[in-house]
């Protein structure tokens, strides 16, 4: 199983919270997506990002 979508972040723009996708063991049992139970292979990527003050001059 591969990943084709990413959410990029830096040391100044960091993830605070992430919504998990389907557990890997379920994907392995159903042989990936789409499956009989989940008819689409499109999953939403959801992540809350926040700016930090790292790298800023003081």
CHARMM internal coordinates of N, CA and C (Angstrom, degrees):
IC EDIT
DIST 1 N 1 CA 1.4431
DIST 1 CA 1 C 1.5160
ANGL 1 N 1 CA 1 C 108.75
DIST 1 C 2 N 1.2833
ANGL 1 CA 1 C 2 N 115.36
DIHE 1 N 1 CA 1 C 2 N 132.08
DIST 2 N 2 CA 1.4517
ANGL 1 C 2 N 2 CA 119.58
DIHE 1 CA 1 C 2 N 2 CA -177.51
DIST 2 CA 2 C 1.5141
ANGL 2 N 2 CA 2 C 112.31
DIHE 1 C 2 N 2 CA 2 C -116.40
DIST 2 C 3 N 1.2944
ANGL 2 CA 2 C 3 N 113.93
DIHE 2 N 2 CA 2 C 3 N 170.60
DIST 3 N 3 CA 1.4551
ANGL 2 C 3 N 3 CA 121.45
DIHE 2 CA 2 C 3 N 3 CA 178.47
DIST 3 CA 3 C 1.5114
ANGL 3 N 3 CA 3 C 108.47
DIHE 2 C 3 N 3 CA 3 C -115.49
DIST 3 C 4 N 1.3247
ANGL 3 CA 3 C 4 N 116.95
DIHE 3 N 3 CA 3 C 4 N 132.56
DIST 4 N 4 CA 1.4582
ANGL 3 C 4 N 4 CA 120.00
DIHE 3 CA 3 C 4 N 4 CA 178.94
DIST 4 CA 4 C 1.5244
ANGL 4 N 4 CA 4 C 112.47
DIHE 3 C 4 N 4 CA 4 C -117.07
DIST 4 C 5 N 1.3086
ANGL 4 CA 4 C 5 N 118.31
DIHE 4 N 4 CA 4 C 5 N -13.40
DIST 5 N 5 CA 1.4616
ANGL 4 C 5 N 5 CA 122.03
DIHE 4 CA 4 C 5 N 5 CA 179.91
DIST 5 CA 5 C 1.5236
ANGL 5 N 5 CA 5 C 109.86
DIHE 4 C 5 N 5 CA 5 C -119.46
DIST 5 C 6 N 1.3048
ANGL 5 CA 5 C 6 N 115.04
DIHE 5 N 5 CA 5 C 6 N 145.67
DIST 6 N 6 CA 1.4599
ANGL 5 C 6 N 6 CA 120.76
DIHE 5 CA 5 C 6 N 6 CA -177.99
DIST 6 CA 6 C 1.5228
ANGL 6 N 6 CA 6 C 109.51
DIHE 5 C 6 N 6 CA 6 C -137.77
DIST 6 C 7 N 1.3176
ANGL 6 CA 6 C 7 N 116.28
DIHE 6 N 6 CA 6 C 7 N 156.26
DIST 7 N 7 CA 1.4581
ANGL 6 C 7 N 7 CA 122.69
DIHE 6 CA 6 C 7 N 7 CA 167.65
DIST 7 CA 7 C 1.5184
ANGL 7 N 7 CA 7 C 105.49
DIHE 6 C 7 N 7 CA 7 C -115.53
DIST 7 C 8 N 1.3138
ANGL 7 CA 7 C 8 N 115.97
DIHE 7 N 7 CA 7 C 8 N 113.54
DIST 8 N 8 CA 1.4653
ANGL 7 C 8 N 8 CA 120.70
DIHE 7 CA 7 C 8 N 8 CA -176.54
DIST 8 CA 8 C 1.5254
ANGL 8 N 8 CA 8 C 110.16
DIHE 7 C 8 N 8 CA 8 C -84.44
DIST 8 C 9 N 1.3354
ANGL 8 CA 8 C 9 N 115.60
DIHE 8 N 8 CA 8 C 9 N 143.90
DIST 9 N 9 CA 1.4564
ANGL 8 C 9 N 9 CA 121.03
DIHE 8 CA 8 C 9 N 9 CA 176.75
DIST 9 CA 9 C 1.5192
ANGL 9 N 9 CA 9 C 108.43
DIHE 8 C 9 N 9 CA 9 C -143.80
DIST 9 C 10 N 1.3131
ANGL 9 CA 9 C 10 N 116.24
DIHE 9 N 9 CA 9 C 10 N 166.08
DIST 10 N 10 CA 1.4660
ANGL 9 C 10 N 10 CA 122.57
DIHE 9 CA 9 C 10 N 10 CA 179.59
DIST 10 CA 10 C 1.5278
ANGL 10 N 10 CA 10 C 108.27
DIHE 9 C 10 N 10 CA 10 C -131.07
DIST 10 C 11 N 1.3241
ANGL 10 CA 10 C 11 N 116.40
DIHE 10 N 10 CA 10 C 11 N -178.33
DIST 11 N 11 CA 1.4680
ANGL 10 C 11 N 11 CA 119.12
DIHE 10 CA 10 C 11 N 11 CA 176.47
DIST 11 CA 11 C 1.5258
ANGL 11 N 11 CA 11 C 111.27
DIHE 10 C 11 N 11 CA 11 C -69.23
DIST 11 C 12 N 1.3465
ANGL 11 CA 11 C 12 N 117.51
DIHE 11 N 11 CA 11 C 12 N -21.89
DIST 12 N 12 CA 1.4621
ANGL 11 C 12 N 12 CA 121.13
DIHE 11 CA 11 C 12 N 12 CA 178.47
DIST 12 CA 12 C 1.5279
ANGL 12 N 12 CA 12 C 112.79
DIHE 11 C 12 N 12 CA 12 C -93.25
DIST 12 C 13 N 1.3241
ANGL 12 CA 12 C 13 N 117.99
DIHE 12 N 12 CA 12 C 13 N -12.88
DIST 13 N 13 CA 1.4681
ANGL 12 C 13 N 13 CA 123.62
DIHE 12 CA 12 C 13 N 13 CA -176.97
DIST 13 CA 13 C 1.5178
ANGL 13 N 13 CA 13 C 106.80
DIHE 12 C 13 N 13 CA 13 C -134.50
DIST 13 C 14 N 1.3419
ANGL 13 CA 13 C 14 N 116.75
DIHE 13 N 13 CA 13 C 14 N 94.22
DIST 14 N 14 CA 1.4662
ANGL 13 C 14 N 14 CA 121.21
DIHE 13 CA 13 C 14 N 14 CA -166.85
DIST 14 CA 14 C 1.5330
ANGL 14 N 14 CA 14 C 112.34
DIHE 13 C 14 N 14 CA 14 C -112.30
DIST 14 C 15 N 1.3507
ANGL 14 CA 14 C 15 N 116.42
DIHE 14 N 14 CA 14 C 15 N 149.00
DIST 15 N 15 CA 1.4570
ANGL 14 C 15 N 15 CA 119.48
DIHE 14 CA 14 C 15 N 15 CA 175.21
DIST 15 CA 15 C 1.5256
ANGL 15 N 15 CA 15 C 111.19
DIHE 14 C 15 N 15 CA 15 C -70.23
DIST 15 C 16 N 1.3208
ANGL 15 CA 15 C 16 N 115.85
DIHE 15 N 15 CA 15 C 16 N 135.17
DIST 16 N 16 CA 1.4582
ANGL 15 C 16 N 16 CA 122.21
DIHE 15 CA 15 C 16 N 16 CA 177.89
DIST 16 CA 16 C 1.5281
ANGL 16 N 16 CA 16 C 109.78
DIHE 15 C 16 N 16 CA 16 C -103.88
DIST 16 C 17 N 1.3347
ANGL 16 CA 16 C 17 N 115.15
DIHE 16 N 16 CA 16 C 17 N -45.83
DIST 17 N 17 CA 1.4675
ANGL 16 C 17 N 17 CA 121.08
DIHE 16 CA 16 C 17 N 17 CA 177.82
DIST 17 CA 17 C 1.5237
ANGL 17 N 17 CA 17 C 108.81
DIHE 16 C 17 N 17 CA 17 C -140.26
DIST 17 C 18 N 1.3437
ANGL 17 CA 17 C 18 N 115.26
DIHE 17 N 17 CA 17 C 18 N 148.85
DIST 18 N 18 CA 1.4627
ANGL 17 C 18 N 18 CA 121.58
DIHE 17 CA 17 C 18 N 18 CA 179.88
DIST 18 CA 18 C 1.5230
ANGL 18 N 18 CA 18 C 108.20
DIHE 17 C 18 N 18 CA 18 C -134.62
DIST 18 C 19 N 1.3276
ANGL 18 CA 18 C 19 N 116.71
DIHE 18 N 18 CA 18 C 19 N 135.40
DIST 19 N 19 CA 1.4571
ANGL 18 C 19 N 19 CA 121.30
DIHE 18 CA 18 C 19 N 19 CA 174.35
DIST 19 CA 19 C 1.5198
ANGL 19 N 19 CA 19 C 107.73
DIHE 18 C 19 N 19 CA 19 C -86.81
DIST 19 C 20 N 1.3290
ANGL 19 CA 19 C 20 N 116.49
DIHE 19 N 19 CA 19 C 20 N 120.67
DIST 20 N 20 CA 1.4651
ANGL 19 C 20 N 20 CA 120.73
DIHE 19 CA 19 C 20 N 20 CA -178.75
DIST 20 CA 20 C 1.5206
ANGL 20 N 20 CA 20 C 111.44
DIHE 19 C 20 N 20 CA 20 C -67.07
DIST 20 C 21 N 1.3335
ANGL 20 CA 20 C 21 N 115.24
DIHE 20 N 20 CA 20 C 21 N 150.26
DIST 21 N 21 CA 1.4570
ANGL 20 C 21 N 21 CA 121.25
DIHE 20 CA 20 C 21 N 21 CA 172.92
DIST 21 CA 21 C 1.5249
ANGL 21 N 21 CA 21 C 108.31
DIHE 20 C 21 N 21 CA 21 C -90.63
DIST 21 C 22 N 1.3129
ANGL 21 CA 21 C 22 N 116.72
DIHE 21 N 21 CA 21 C 22 N -167.01
DIST 22 N 22 CA 1.4659
ANGL 21 C 22 N 22 CA 120.01
DIHE 21 CA 21 C 22 N 22 CA 177.94
DIST 22 CA 22 C 1.5188
ANGL 22 N 22 CA 22 C 109.94
DIHE 21 C 22 N 22 CA 22 C -64.12
DIST 22 C 23 N 1.3241
ANGL 22 CA 22 C 23 N 118.24
DIHE 22 N 22 CA 22 C 23 N 143.46
DIST 23 N 23 CA 1.4664
ANGL 22 C 23 N 23 CA 120.80
DIHE 22 CA 22 C 23 N 23 CA 177.44
DIST 23 CA 23 C 1.5320
ANGL 23 N 23 CA 23 C 111.44
DIHE 22 C 23 N 23 CA 23 C -61.22
DIST 23 C 24 N 1.3250
ANGL 23 CA 23 C 24 N 116.77
DIHE 23 N 23 CA 23 C 24 N 142.61
DIST 24 N 24 CA 1.4642
ANGL 23 C 24 N 24 CA 122.68
DIHE 23 CA 23 C 24 N 24 CA -177.19
DIST 24 CA 24 C 1.5237
ANGL 24 N 24 CA 24 C 111.45
DIHE 23 C 24 N 24 CA 24 C -59.05
DIST 24 C 25 N 1.3398
ANGL 24 CA 24 C 25 N 118.46
DIHE 24 N 24 CA 24 C 25 N -37.47
DIST 25 N 25 CA 1.4673
ANGL 24 C 25 N 25 CA 119.45
DIHE 24 CA 24 C 25 N 25 CA -179.32
DIST 25 CA 25 C 1.5294
ANGL 25 N 25 CA 25 C 111.79
DIHE 24 C 25 N 25 CA 25 C -63.29
DIST 25 C 26 N 1.3188
ANGL 25 CA 25 C 26 N 117.61
DIHE 25 N 25 CA 25 C 26 N -34.65
DIST 26 N 26 CA 1.4710
ANGL 25 C 26 N 26 CA 120.31
DIHE 25 CA 25 C 26 N 26 CA 176.12
DIST 26 CA 26 C 1.5236
ANGL 26 N 26 CA 26 C 110.12
DIHE 25 C 26 N 26 CA 26 C -68.29
DIST 26 C 27 N 1.3163
ANGL 26 CA 26 C 27 N 116.96
DIHE 26 N 26 CA 26 C 27 N -42.62
DIST 27 N 27 CA 1.4676
ANGL 26 C 27 N 27 CA 119.90
DIHE 26 CA 26 C 27 N 27 CA 178.43
DIST 27 CA 27 C 1.5215
ANGL 27 N 27 CA 27 C 111.25
DIHE 26 C 27 N 27 CA 27 C -62.29
DIST 27 C 28 N 1.3200
ANGL 27 CA 27 C 28 N 117.48
DIHE 27 N 27 CA 27 C 28 N -37.95
DIST 28 N 28 CA 1.4718
ANGL 27 C 28 N 28 CA 120.25
DIHE 27 CA 27 C 28 N 28 CA 178.34
DIST 28 CA 28 C 1.5286
ANGL 28 N 28 CA 28 C 111.10
DIHE 27 C 28 N 28 CA 28 C -67.51
DIST 28 C 29 N 1.3360
ANGL 28 CA 28 C 29 N 116.68
DIHE 28 N 28 CA 28 C 29 N -42.72
DIST 29 N 29 CA 1.4736
ANGL 28 C 29 N 29 CA 120.21
DIHE 28 CA 28 C 29 N 29 CA -179.90
DIST 29 CA 29 C 1.5225
ANGL 29 N 29 CA 29 C 112.13
DIHE 28 C 29 N 29 CA 29 C -64.11
DIST 29 C 30 N 1.3336
ANGL 29 CA 29 C 30 N 117.02
DIHE 29 N 29 CA 29 C 30 N -36.06
DIST 30 N 30 CA 1.4646
ANGL 29 C 30 N 30 CA 120.37
DIHE 29 CA 29 C 30 N 30 CA -179.15
DIST 30 CA 30 C 1.5237
ANGL 30 N 30 CA 30 C 111.88
DIHE 29 C 30 N 30 CA 30 C -92.43
DIST 30 C 31 N 1.3365
ANGL 30 CA 30 C 31 N 116.07
DIHE 30 N 30 CA 30 C 31 N 3.23
DIST 31 N 31 CA 1.4754
ANGL 30 C 31 N 31 CA 123.30
DIHE 30 CA 30 C 31 N 31 CA -179.47
DIST 31 CA 31 C 1.5238
ANGL 31 N 31 CA 31 C 112.42
DIHE 30 C 31 N 31 CA 31 C 61.87
DIST 31 C 32 N 1.3132
ANGL 31 CA 31 C 32 N 115.50
DIHE 31 N 31 CA 31 C 32 N 38.17
DIST 32 N 32 CA 1.4645
ANGL 31 C 32 N 32 CA 120.69
DIHE 31 CA 31 C 32 N 32 CA 175.66
DIST 32 CA 32 C 1.5174
ANGL 32 N 32 CA 32 C 112.94
DIHE 31 C 32 N 32 CA 32 C 87.35
DIST 32 C 33 N 1.3131
ANGL 32 CA 32 C 33 N 114.58
DIHE 32 N 32 CA 32 C 33 N -168.88
DIST 33 N 33 CA 1.4639
ANGL 32 C 33 N 33 CA 121.75
DIHE 32 CA 32 C 33 N 33 CA -178.50
DIST 33 CA 33 C 1.5198
ANGL 33 N 33 CA 33 C 109.81
DIHE 32 C 33 N 33 CA 33 C -117.82
DIST 33 C 34 N 1.2956
ANGL 33 CA 33 C 34 N 120.10
DIHE 33 N 33 CA 33 C 34 N 152.10
DIST 34 N 34 CA 1.4500
ANGL 33 C 34 N 34 CA 127.17
DIHE 33 CA 33 C 34 N 34 CA -7.38
DIST 34 CA 34 C 1.5215
ANGL 34 N 34 CA 34 C 111.26
DIHE 33 C 34 N 34 CA 34 C -70.07
DIST 34 C 35 N 1.3203
ANGL 34 CA 34 C 35 N 115.78
DIHE 34 N 34 CA 34 C 35 N 160.65
DIST 35 N 35 CA 1.4637
ANGL 34 C 35 N 35 CA 121.38
DIHE 34 CA 34 C 35 N 35 CA 179.00
DIST 35 CA 35 C 1.5281
ANGL 35 N 35 CA 35 C 108.69
DIHE 34 C 35 N 35 CA 35 C -137.47
DIST 35 C 36 N 1.3267
ANGL 35 CA 35 C 36 N 116.28
DIHE 35 N 35 CA 35 C 36 N 179.70
DIST 36 N 36 CA 1.4616
ANGL 35 C 36 N 36 CA 120.03
DIHE 35 CA 35 C 36 N 36 CA 177.94
DIST 36 CA 36 C 1.5224
ANGL 36 N 36 CA 36 C 111.29
DIHE 35 C 36 N 36 CA 36 C -62.00
DIST 36 C 37 N 1.3363
ANGL 36 CA 36 C 37 N 116.23
DIHE 36 N 36 CA 36 C 37 N -37.67
DIST 37 N 37 CA 1.4647
ANGL 36 C 37 N 37 CA 120.61
DIHE 36 CA 36 C 37 N 37 CA -178.00
DIST 37 CA 37 C 1.5318
ANGL 37 N 37 CA 37 C 111.76
DIHE 36 C 37 N 37 CA 37 C -80.19
DIST 37 C 38 N 1.3363
ANGL 37 CA 37 C 38 N 117.14
DIHE 37 N 37 CA 37 C 38 N -42.07
DIST 38 N 38 CA 1.4670
ANGL 37 C 38 N 38 CA 122.53
DIHE 37 CA 37 C 38 N 38 CA -179.89
DIST 38 CA 38 C 1.5231
ANGL 38 N 38 CA 38 C 107.83
DIHE 37 C 38 N 38 CA 38 C -115.52
DIST 38 C 39 N 1.3327
ANGL 38 CA 38 C 39 N 116.22
DIHE 38 N 38 CA 38 C 39 N 106.53
DIST 39 N 39 CA 1.4581
ANGL 38 C 39 N 39 CA 121.66
DIHE 38 CA 38 C 39 N 39 CA -171.72
DIST 39 CA 39 C 1.5153
ANGL 39 N 39 CA 39 C 115.81
DIHE 38 C 39 N 39 CA 39 C -79.96
DIST 39 C 40 N 1.3173
ANGL 39 CA 39 C 40 N 118.45
DIHE 39 N 39 CA 39 C 40 N 2.83
DIST 40 N 40 CA 1.4600
ANGL 39 C 40 N 40 CA 120.59
DIHE 39 CA 39 C 40 N 40 CA -179.10
DIST 40 CA 40 C 1.5166
ANGL 40 N 40 CA 40 C 110.00
DIHE 39 C 40 N 40 CA 40 C -129.76
DIST 40 C 41 N 1.3267
ANGL 40 CA 40 C 41 N 115.53
DIHE 40 N 40 CA 40 C 41 N 150.13
DIST 41 N 41 CA 1.4629
ANGL 40 C 41 N 41 CA 119.24
DIHE 40 CA 40 C 41 N 41 CA 174.98
DIST 41 CA 41 C 1.5286
ANGL 41 N 41 CA 41 C 110.65
DIHE 40 C 41 N 41 CA 41 C -103.09
DIST 41 C 42 N 1.3248
ANGL 41 CA 41 C 42 N 117.07
DIHE 41 N 41 CA 41 C 42 N 15.87
DIST 42 N 42 CA 1.4618
ANGL 41 C 42 N 42 CA 121.95
DIHE 41 CA 41 C 42 N 42 CA 178.06
DIST 42 CA 42 C 1.5246
ANGL 42 N 42 CA 42 C 109.22
DIHE 41 C 42 N 42 CA 42 C -97.89
DIST 42 C 43 N 1.3138
ANGL 42 CA 42 C 43 N 116.52
DIHE 42 N 42 CA 42 C 43 N 118.13
DIST 43 N 43 CA 1.4617
ANGL 42 C 43 N 43 CA 122.15
DIHE 42 CA 42 C 43 N 43 CA 177.88
DIST 43 CA 43 C 1.5201
ANGL 43 N 43 CA 43 C 108.77
DIHE 42 C 43 N 43 CA 43 C -118.31
DIST 43 C 44 N 1.3081
ANGL 43 CA 43 C 44 N 116.16
DIHE 43 N 43 CA 43 C 44 N 141.54
DIST 44 N 44 CA 1.4611
ANGL 43 C 44 N 44 CA 120.50
DIHE 43 CA 43 C 44 N 44 CA 177.35
DIST 44 CA 44 C 1.5165
ANGL 44 N 44 CA 44 C 109.96
DIHE 43 C 44 N 44 CA 44 C -79.05
DIST 44 C 45 N 1.3141
ANGL 44 CA 44 C 45 N 115.77
DIHE 44 N 44 CA 44 C 45 N 138.18
DIST 45 N 45 CA 1.4622
ANGL 44 C 45 N 45 CA 121.24
DIHE 44 CA 44 C 45 N 45 CA 171.50
DIST 45 CA 45 C 1.5167
ANGL 45 N 45 CA 45 C 106.68
DIHE 44 C 45 N 45 CA 45 C -101.92
DIST 45 C 46 N 1.3289
ANGL 45 CA 45 C 46 N 116.55
DIHE 45 N 45 CA 45 C 46 N 122.41
DIST 46 N 46 CA 1.4571
ANGL 45 C 46 N 46 CA 120.86
DIHE 45 CA 45 C 46 N 46 CA -177.35
DIST 46 CA 46 C 1.5161
ANGL 46 N 46 CA 46 C 108.77
DIHE 45 C 46 N 46 CA 46 C -127.76
DIST 46 C 47 N 1.3285
ANGL 46 CA 46 C 47 N 115.51
DIHE 46 N 46 CA 46 C 47 N 126.91
DIST 47 N 47 CA 1.4585
ANGL 46 C 47 N 47 CA 120.71
DIHE 46 CA 46 C 47 N 47 CA -178.56
DIST 47 CA 47 C 1.5235
ANGL 47 N 47 CA 47 C 108.56
DIHE 46 C 47 N 47 CA 47 C -150.34
DIST 47 C 48 N 1.3148
ANGL 47 CA 47 C 48 N 116.08
DIHE 47 N 47 CA 47 C 48 N 133.53
DIST 48 N 48 CA 1.4604
ANGL 47 C 48 N 48 CA 120.47
DIHE 47 CA 47 C 48 N 48 CA 173.48
DIST 48 CA 48 C 1.5212
ANGL 48 N 48 CA 48 C 107.25
DIHE 47 C 48 N 48 CA 48 C -95.00
DIST 48 C 49 N 1.3286
ANGL 48 CA 48 C 49 N 116.22
DIHE 48 N 48 CA 48 C 49 N 125.52
DIST 49 N 49 CA 1.4629
ANGL 48 C 49 N 49 CA 121.99
DIHE 48 CA 48 C 49 N 49 CA -178.54
DIST 49 CA 49 C 1.5267
ANGL 49 N 49 CA 49 C 109.51
DIHE 48 C 49 N 49 CA 49 C -113.13
DIST 49 C 50 N 1.3234
ANGL 49 CA 49 C 50 N 115.88
DIHE 49 N 49 CA 49 C 50 N 151.80
DIST 50 N 50 CA 1.4630
ANGL 49 C 50 N 50 CA 120.69
DIHE 49 CA 49 C 50 N 50 CA 178.52
DIST 50 CA 50 C 1.5183
ANGL 50 N 50 CA 50 C 109.29
DIHE 49 C 50 N 50 CA 50 C -137.40
DIST 50 C 51 N 1.3185
ANGL 50 CA 50 C 51 N 115.22
DIHE 50 N 50 CA 50 C 51 N 145.28
DIST 51 N 51 CA 1.4588
ANGL 50 C 51 N 51 CA 120.71
DIHE 50 CA 50 C 51 N 51 CA 174.69
DIST 51 CA 51 C 1.5248
ANGL 51 N 51 CA 51 C 109.24
DIHE 50 C 51 N 51 CA 51 C -79.31
DIST 51 C 52 N 1.3259
ANGL 51 CA 51 C 52 N 116.44
DIHE 51 N 51 CA 51 C 52 N 141.32
DIST 52 N 52 CA 1.4607
ANGL 51 C 52 N 52 CA 121.52
DIHE 51 CA 51 C 52 N 52 CA 174.02
DIST 52 CA 52 C 1.5168
ANGL 52 N 52 CA 52 C 108.06
DIHE 51 C 52 N 52 CA 52 C -114.10
DIST 52 C 53 N 1.3167
ANGL 52 CA 52 C 53 N 117.07
DIHE 52 N 52 CA 52 C 53 N 172.35
DIST 53 N 53 CA 1.4585
ANGL 52 C 53 N 53 CA 119.11
DIHE 52 CA 52 C 53 N 53 CA 177.43
DIST 53 CA 53 C 1.5219
ANGL 53 N 53 CA 53 C 111.67
DIHE 52 C 53 N 53 CA 53 C -98.74
DIST 53 C 54 N 1.3485
ANGL 53 CA 53 C 54 N 117.17
DIHE 53 N 53 CA 53 C 54 N 14.07
DIST 54 N 54 CA 1.4677
ANGL 53 C 54 N 54 CA 120.65
DIHE 53 CA 53 C 54 N 54 CA 177.16
DIST 54 CA 54 C 1.5145
ANGL 54 N 54 CA 54 C 109.58
DIHE 53 C 54 N 54 CA 54 C -62.49
DIST 54 C 55 N 1.2850
ANGL 54 CA 54 C 55 N 116.24
DIHE 54 N 54 CA 54 C 55 N 140.28
DIST 55 N 55 CA 1.4508
ANGL 54 C 55 N 55 CA 120.63
DIHE 54 CA 54 C 55 N 55 CA 177.15
DIST 55 CA 55 C 1.5132
ANGL 55 N 55 CA 55 C 113.88
DIHE 54 C 55 N 55 CA 55 C 82.50
DIST 55 C 56 N 1.3330
ANGL 55 CA 55 C 56 N 118.62
DIHE 55 N 55 CA 55 C 56 N -8.79
DIST 56 N 56 CA 1.4596
ANGL 55 C 56 N 56 CA 119.43
DIHE 55 CA 55 C 56 N 56 CA 178.77
DIST 56 CA 56 C 1.5213
ANGL 56 N 56 CA 56 C 109.17
DIHE 55 C 56 N 56 CA 56 C -82.00
DIST 56 C 57 N 1.3017
ANGL 56 CA 56 C 57 N 114.88
DIHE 56 N 56 CA 56 C 57 N 147.58
DIST 57 N 57 CA 1.4663
ANGL 56 C 57 N 57 CA 119.61
DIHE 56 CA 56 C 57 N 57 CA -179.76
DIST 57 CA 57 C 1.5192
ANGL 57 N 57 CA 57 C 109.49
DIHE 56 C 57 N 57 CA 57 C -80.37
DIST 57 C 58 N 1.3460
ANGL 57 CA 57 C 58 N 115.93
DIHE 57 N 57 CA 57 C 58 N 138.35
DIST 58 N 58 CA 1.4672
ANGL 57 C 58 N 58 CA 119.47
DIHE 57 CA 57 C 58 N 58 CA 179.23
DIST 58 CA 58 C 1.4938
ANGL 58 N 58 CA 58 C 111.15
DIHE 57 C 58 N 58 CA 58 C -112.95
END
COOR INIT
IC SEED 1 N 1 CA 1 C
IC BUILD
